Amino acid sequence: MCSRQPFTAFEKLEDRCLFAVHTVDFNNYAINSSYFDFLLRDSHTPSTGFSYALGTGDGQRPNINGITWADASYYDTVLGAGGFSSVNSWNMKPVIVYSNVKNGDWINQGWNPYQDMAEGSACIDDAGRAAVTFADDYLANGTEASFQKARDILTFVAYMTTRQGKTYNFAWLDSPAIFGWDPIQAQDKNYQYRV
């Protein structure tokens, strides 16, 4: 029989009993990252996608409003000669925040990536949570692919972080390439990259 001590400041509630309690050990469940893999999109190569160059062109970041971005000279200064070349060779994989069922049949058709036209399609808080998931899998199971995914995602998070330690949360990705399944979604509001 369950009993509880009444708290005099509140109205007495009826007694509650838990009939079955089973502790779930999430360490006993393998991580299936196939849906994550769908949401992760390549967004940087040494010559395309998000760019470390400063400016207002596609994929570039302007130093405005009291913020500055890490650029090639910053990485070479902090990491030494060749530092920027190393960083620039790293891939970035932001997590697309939303998806939309294909043809009303997700079981057989799957999903389309979807973006919020006001906020963008990727944000660093979702990316950070995804990176933790993959890092945990790597640490628990030694899954090398999870290590690389965590690194790719964290490279995006670092890219979205200013030299002052502030972050831009949302970014638009290459809409025609990623969201071409829908004419509205395929519009580039801010061609590739940041809010």
N, C-alpha and C positions, 0 to 999 in steps of 0.2 A: 504494500500500500504506500502511495506517495503522500508526502506531507511537505508543507512549506511553512516558514515563519511569516506571519503577516507583517507588512510594513504599515505602520499606523497612519502615515501621511497620505496614503492612497486608499481608494475604495478596494475592498477585498474582492479578489477574483476567484473564480472557481479553481479547484486544484487541478493540476495537469500531471499526467503521467506519460512518459515515453514508453511505448509498448515494444519498440525494437530499435536498437541502436547498433549500427555497424560502422566501425571506423574504416575509412577508405585510405589505403596507402597508395598514393599516386605514383610512388616509385615502382609499383608493380605493373604499370601500364606503359607500353612502348609509345613513343611519340610518333605519330603519323603526320608527316609534314607535307603531304601532297597538296593540300589546299593552300598552305603557306607558300609552297613553291609556285603556285598559280598567281598568288598575290604579289610576289617579289618580282620586280622588273628591273632589268639592267638599265642604268641611267647615266653611265659615264664610261668612256674609254679615253685614252690619251688624246683623241681628236674629236670626239662627239659627246653630246649629252651635257650634263652639268659641267660647268667650266670653272676653273680656279682663276681665270682671267678677270680683272676688274673692268667694269664698264656697264653699258646698258643694252648690249646686244643679246642675242639668244643665248641663254644659259649663263650669262655673266652676272656678276654681283656688283652693285655700286656702293662705294663708301659714302653713305649719306646719313643724315639724321643722327649724327654722333656715334655711328658704328663703323667699324672697319672689319674687313674680311681677311682671312689668311690667303695670301697669294704665293706665287712662285718664290719671290725674294724672301718672304717670311719663312717658308719651309726650308729653304737653303740656309738661312741664318740660324734657325732653331735646330735643324737636323744635320747641318753641315753640307758640304758640297755634294750634290746629287740627291739631296733630301727631297726636293720637289719632284724629281723624276720618279723616285720611288713612290711617293704619295699619288702622283698623277697616274701611275700604272695600276693602282688599286681600283677594283670595281666598286660601284655603289648599287645597292638594291633597296630602294624605298619600298615600303609595304603599301599597296593600294588599299585604301580604307574600306571601300564598298564593292559589292558585286551584285549583279542582277541575274536572275535565273534566265536561261536561254529557252525560248519557245515554250515557256510554262512547264518544262520537264527537266528539272535539275538532275534527276537520276540518270537519264540517258543522254541529255544534251549538255549538262554542266552549267557553267556560269560565264557571264560577260563581266569584265571589269567595268566599274562605274565610278564616276566622280561627282563630287558636289561642285556645281558650277560656280558657287560663291567662294568656297574655301579651298578647293583643289582636290587632288586625288591621293595625296600622301601626307602624312604628318609624323613628326618625330616621336610623339608619345607612343603611338602604335608601333612605330619602328623599334623604340626602346624595349617595349614589352616582347616583341618578336625576338629581338637579340638575346634577351634574358632566357627565353625558351630554348633557343638553339645553344646558347652557352651552357645551360643546365644539362642538355642532352650530351654535349661534348664532355663535360666534366663527369657525368654519371656513367656514360657508356663509351666514351672515347670515339664517338662518331666524327670522323674527320670532316665529312661534308657539313655537319652542323657547325663546326669551328669556322669553316670558310663562310657560311651564310651569316653567322654572327658578325664576322669581320666586315663583310660587305654591307650589312645593315648599319653597323656602327660607323662605317665610313660616311654613310649618308647623314647620320646624326651629327657627326663632327663637321661635315660640310655645311650643315644648317646652323652651326654655332659660330657666333661672332668672336672676334679676338677679345672682346670685353666679357665673354662668357654668357651672353644672351643668345637666345635661339629664335629663329623664325620657325614657327610650328608647321605651317602648311606649305605645300608646293604643288604646282601644276606639272604634270609630266607631258610627254609628247602626245598630245591628244589624237592627231590623225593616225599615228602608229599604234597606239595602245587602245584607243576607244573608237576605232573606225567602224565598229559594228552598228553605230547609231549616228545619224547626221548631226544631231544636236551635241552629243557627247564628243564627236570628232572635232569640234571647233576649238581652236587654240585661243584661249583668252590671254594667256601670258605664255608664249611659246616656251615650253619646257622650263619651267623651273621654279621660280620662287614667288612668294607673295610679299 
